[in-house]
Amino acid sequence: MKTNVGGIDKIVRILIAVVAAVLYFTGTVSGVLGYVALAVGAIMLLTAVVGSCPIYSLIGMNTCSVKPQK
């Protein structure tokens, strides 16, 4: 997998994951919306840790400042 998620993008994704988890576990959002928030948070955290976003690959976007080696 090619890295296409940059440093600031990773921080934003982790923050979104934390906010989604806090909202779910404090009961601020519940039901279907809570599960959706938790799923979005998990996906954001996973893509931040891995450093690759499948949607970015599909649209040709890259926020990583380091040029990939060929």
C-alpha positions in Angstrom: 0.0 0.0 0.0 1.2 3.4 -0.8 1.2 6.1 1.9 -1.2 8.9 0.9 -2.1 10.4 4.3 0.1 13.2 5.6 1.0 14.2 9.2 -1.7 16.9 9.7 -4.3 14.6 8.0 -3.4 11.8 10.5 -3.8 14.2 13.4 -7.2 15.3 12.2 -8.3 11.7 11.6 -7.2 10.7 15.1 -9.1 13.7 16.6 -12.2 12.7 14.7 -11.9 9.1 16.0 -11.5 10.3 19.6 -14.5 12.7 19.3 -16.7 10.0 17.8 -15.7 7.5 20.6 -16.3 10.1 23.4 -19.7 11.0 21.9 -20.7 7.3 21.7 -19.3 6.2 25.1 -20.7 9.2 27.0 -24.2 8.5 25.5 -24.4 11.8 23.7 -25.2 10.0 20.5 -26.9 6.6 20.7 -28.8 4.1 18.6 -28.0 3.9 14.9 -26.3 7.3 14.9 -24.0 6.2 17.7 -23.0 3.1 15.8 -22.4 5.1 12.6 -20.2 7.6 14.6 -18.3 4.7 16.2 -17.7 3.0 12.8 -16.6 6.3 11.2 -14.2 6.9 14.1 -12.8 3.3 13.7 -12.2 3.8 10.0 -10.6 7.2 10.6 -8.3 5.7 13.2 -7.4 2.7 11.0 -6.5 4.9 8.0 -4.4 7.2 10.2 -2.5 4.3 11.7 -1.9 2.6 8.4 -1.2 5.9 6.5 -3.2 5.0 3.5 -6.8 5.9 2.6 -8.6 3.9 -0.1 -10.8 6.9 -1.0 -7.8 9.0 -1.6 -6.3 6.3 -3.9 -9.6 6.2 -5.9 -9.6 10.0 -6.5 -5.8 10.4 -6.8 -5.4 12.6 -3.7 -2.2 12.6 -1.6 -1.7 14.7 1.5 1.7 13.1 2.3 4.6 15.5 1.8 7.1 12.8 1.2 7.3 11.6 -2.4 6.8 7.8 -2.7 9.7 5.8 -4.0 9.2 4.1 -7.3 
